[in-house]
Amino acid sequence: MKKTSRPPTQKTNLTTKRCPADKVRNLQKILALNSILNSTLELDPLLAIIMKTSAEVMKAEVASLLLIDSATKELVFRVALGGKGSALEEKFRVKMGEGIAGSVAKTGKPLVVNDVRNDPRFAKRFDRSTGFITKAILCVPLKAKNKIIGVLQAINPVGRKGFCSSDLDLFETFAHQAAVAIENAKLHAEMVRQETAKQTLKIAHEIQQNFLPDLKNRNYGLDIDAKSVPAFDVGGDFYDAVTLDNDRLGIILGDVSGKGVPAALYMVRAMSEYRFLAPSAKDPAELLTRLNKKLSEQSFFGMFITMVCLMVDKTTGTIQYASAGHPPILLRRAANSTTELLKGTQSVPLGLVPDAPFFLNTIKLEKGDALFLYTDGVTEARNRIGKEYTIEGLTRCVKAGAKSAEAYLEQICADVRSFSADTDPHDDVTALALVI
């Protein structure tokens, strides 16, 4: 019968005589190995099991597993057992095509090299670094769903001069089982990660919502309401109102840089500091100065906050305000249905510069006048062709007027939703309305 030879490019010095292990014994081993590999869905323990089993089954001095880093397309030693192989773990990276392992990963074809010193593909730098002496290598690809995810190596057979054909057959079968087990473990880990993230976001969202007050149903002596619609499960927008004395009400609206749980935590901290400092502050500029100092003392994920701060005199209609890098307040006058932006003097966001100055501005409102605080998620909402809602869109929306703060907000939210219909929100949409 004609013997089948390996491709010329994959010359291996392969020992042609059969090893002591026959087909029946190999079948028994494979069945046992499959049971071992299915014993865990945790990736790190699984890799350790694969390595230990590889060295034992192949009767090799060292067994190594290298996985492809999807970001860099390099092979990374995830586990190395036996001798001085532990020195390789997470230390060296192998380029595709480099050395015997890189060649196998690039071609997808196994290699048996029983005399590495005479093979130009052998990468000597690993031996030089570890002090280990490599003599023979059996290297097979790890394939899952026809995709190479790494390589598996057995190095230096114990008590034998080299690896044989039976070794290769057994190791390829084992590698296939190992690759499937690794992919299953990765899928399991991703499912656990997603579920954990989902639960974490749910908890953070609940915490955030509990901190945001129901302004409409509180007895502030003013018509005030606010709405916030996060673009993700947890956003960084917030608002608050604090009674300062019998005549004055403090109001803030802010936007934390970033999204998710860190933004929610920073929001909670900022609101807590505001509620503590507001009653003793003489005006919004002083309050922002003190709040900024507190937030700047400890960096929080490198975040910052834009914020507008108001103090409303309910008896006179006089409003003091200061801004920390926030979009300007929009004012609608009831007498003539005109609108204007209260630009005033701006300063930098909170949490960046500890000694940043903040500037006081004052305006007097008449009966029926309305103020609108908002985040850039409102004005920067986009439609299907990428056009932004803009401050002009918000101005047109409120210019017609409304009967209450709640009605204004419903009008704004409906207009923004209509404008950005069939698109995914890219930022939180938050607005606050105050009607004198």
C-alpha positions, -999 to 999 in steps of 0.1 A, spaced: 0 0 0 13 34 -9 23 56 21 9 91 24 36 117 30 32 152 45 35 183 24 71 193 16 67 225 35 59 207 67 90 184 69 91 173 105 117 146 112 87 126 123 96 92 137 78 66 115 77 37 138 47 33 160 48 43 196 39 17 223 4 32 226 -19 15 201 -52 28 187 -73 12 214 -53 28 241 -54 61 224 -92 59 221 -94 53 258 -72 83 265 -93 105 242 -125 95 260 -109 102 293 -95 135 281 -130 146 269 -144 141 304 -115 160 320 -120 190 296 -157 192 303 -151 194 341 -151 232 342 -163 263 323 -139 286 340 -112 296 316 -81 299 338 -86 265 355 -94 250 322 -61 262 307 -42 248 336 -60 214 331 -51 214 294 -15 220 302 -12 195 329 -30 169 308 -9 176 277 23 171 295 11 139 311 -5 123 280 24 132 257 49 122 284 68 155 277 90 177 299 70 208 291 36 217 277 27 252 266 -4 268 253 -4 301 234 -36 319 225 -40 346 198 -45 381 211 -73 394 189 -61 430 193 -25 425 183 -27 392 164 2 379 185 5 346 203 6 349 241 18 323 265 -12 318 287 1 288 306 35 270 306 42 240 329 72 219 336 108 228 341 114 265 336 84 270 314 66 291 340 89 319 331 72 323 298 37 328 312 24 363 300 59 374 295 67 367 258 46 374 227 51 355 195 44 371 161 25 352 135 50 332 115 77 335 141 93 303 154 76 270 153 45 281 172 41 311 150 45 290 119 18 266 130 -6 295 139 0 311 105 -4 280 84 -29 260 105 -8 229 100 9 208 128 46 205 131 68 178 146 104 189 149 126 163 166 158 183 162 151 220 167 187 230 164 187 221 128 154 238 120 157 275 110 122 282 122 132 275 159 132 307 180 161 305 203 153 336 224 129 317 247 155 292 257 181 319 262 157 338 285 146 308 306 177 286 306 156 257 293 170 235 265 145 226 238 153 194 218 121 183 202 87 201 197 53 187 188 31 217 179 -6 216 168 -31 244 160 -61 250 183 -91 254 159 -126 263 168 -153 268 142 -126 267 115 -108 296 132 -73 293 147 -74 306 183 -39 294 193 -14 265 194 -6 237 218 29 225 223 45 194 238 83 198 242 110 171 248 94 136 251 106 118 282 127 87 277 124 89 239 145 106 212 115 121 195 78 123 189 61 97 166 30 95 143 8 82 171 18 112 192 7 135 165 -26 118 160 -34 118 197 -23 154 202 -43 167 172 -74 150 186 -68 164 221 -61 199 207 -95 198 189 -113 189 221 -93 216 240 -101 243 215 -139 235 218 -136 236 256 -117 269 255 -143 285 232 -171 272 255 -154 287 285 -150 321 267 -187 321 258 -196 313 294 -173 340 307 -189 365 283 -224 355 294 -214 359 330 -198 393 323 -229 406 305 -252 394 332 -230 409 359 -228 442 340 -266 442 335 -272 437 372 -246 463 381 -262 489 357 -297 480 371 -286 487 407 -267 519 396 -298 531 377 -320 526 408 -295 545 430 -294 573 405 -332 575 402 -336 576 439 -313 606 441 -331 626 415 -360 644 432 -396 646 421 -396 684 417 -432 687 405 -447 672 436 -427 690 462 -440 722 478 -414 747 467 -438 775 462 -428 776 425 -439 758 394 -409 737 387 -403 703 370 -375 682 354 -371 652 333 -341 630 324 -339 602 298 -306 584 299 -291 573 266 -278 542 283 -290 523 313 -272 548 335 -265 584 326 -245 612 340 -272 640 339 -287 652 371 -307 680 387 -317 691 422 -335 717 443 -329 727 479 -349 751 500 -324 777 513 -347 797 535 -383 809 535 -378 831 504 -351 813 484 -348 781 465 -315 767 452 -316 748 418 -288 730 399 -286 710 367 -255 692 357 -238 668 333 -211 644 343 -185 636 317 -188 599 307 -216 574 311 -224 542 330 -217 534 366 -187 557 372 -208 587 360 -236 577 382 -213 574 412 -198 608 405 -233 623 401 -242 610 435 -211 625 451 -218 659 435 -254 660 446 -245 650 481 -219 678 483 -243 703 468 -270 695 494 -245 699 522 -230 732 510 -261 750 495 -278 762 527 -247 781 539 -237 797 505 -245 834 500 -248 831 462 -244 806 433 -208 818 425 -196 811 460 -214 778 460 -198 767 428 -164 778 442 -168 756 473 -182 727 453 -154 728 428 -128 728 455 -144 697 471 -147 678 437 -111 688 428 -96 674 460 -100 639 448 -99 629 412 -128 605 403 -120 585 371 -107 617 356 -142 631 353 -156 666 354 -190 682 356 -206 711 337 -233 727 359 -256 757 361 -265 769 396 -295 792 405 -308 809 436 -344 820 432 -360 847 454 -396 837 453 -409 870 466 -392 893 442 -386 870 411 -349 879 412 -327 850 401 -289 848 408 -271 823 386 -236 811 378 -223 786 353 -195 761 353 -190 754 316 -227 746 310 -249 755 280 -266 789 286 -300 792 303 -330 798 280 -355 825 290 -390 830 276 -407 863 285 -445 859 289 -453 895 281 -442 894 245 -434 857 239 -398 865 232 -368 843 240 -332 849 249 -301 831 261 -287 842 294 -251 838 285 -235 858 314 -199 851 324 -189 815 321 -162 795 339 -146 760 336 -163 727 345 -162 715 381 -134 692 392 -107 704 368 -90 735 384 -92 737 422 -90 776 423 -111 784 392 -131 816 396 -169 816 391 -190 846 383 -223 859 396 -251 870 372 -285 884 381 -319 887 363 -354 896 373 -384 876 361 -420 887 358 -452 867 362 -454 839 337 -418 841 326 -401 807 322 -365 795 325 -351 764 309 -320 745 320 -309 716 298 -279 694 289 -262 692 256 -280 659 250 -311 680 241 -295 704 217 -271 678 202 -298 651 196 -295 640 160 -319 629 133 -314 601 107 -292 623 85 -270 634 114 -284 669 118 -285 683 154 -316 696 171 -297 727 182 -306 755 206 -327 770 178 -349 739 178 -353 742 216 -361 779 212 -388 773 186 -403 746 208 -408 768 239 -416 800 221 -453 791 217 -456 788 255 -473 763 278 -495 763 308 -470 748 333 -435 736 338 -447 700 333 -464 710 301 -432 727 288 -412 696 295 -437 673 278 -436 696 248 -397 696 247 -394 658 251 -420 651 225 -403 675 200 -368 659 206 -383 624 202 -400 634 170 -368 650 157 -346 620 165 -371 593 156 -357 559 145 -322 568 158 -303 556 188 -297 583 214 -260 592 218 -264 612 250 -287 617 279 -317 641 274 -323 662 305 -342 695 309 -356 715 338 -384 742 335 -392 769 360 -422 791 356 -427 822 378 
